[in-house]
Amino acid sequence: MEFDKLVHQSTRLQIFAYLYRHGRSSFTEVADALDVTEGNLSSHLQTMEDEEAVLVEKEFVDRKPQTTYELTEEGERLFEDHVETLEALIDGLEE
């Protein structure tokens, strides 16, 4: 049983879970909810974007830049596969 390193890393796992649950979210919303530094969050989101797991949209809202993120279909699949792997691990411990 192997874990996908993109999803399994603890901060990214939190990001995947947050975006899976909440959908499209601003950078600030994610940073506040997960209590991570902006630099750390930015680095992890960039890694996820490079792997096409997250969609990034930049726009201006009231003349202020706003960046939002949401999981791509691939990102959702990766997260769901990871959850299934964890469930299989737990089920295996019960035997």
Secondary structure, DSSP 4 states (H G I P E B T S, - for coil): ----HHHHSHHHHHHHHHHHHH-SEEHHHHHHHHT--HHHHHHHHHHHHHTT-EEEEEEEETTEEEEEEEE-HHHHHHHHHHHHHHHHHHHHHT-
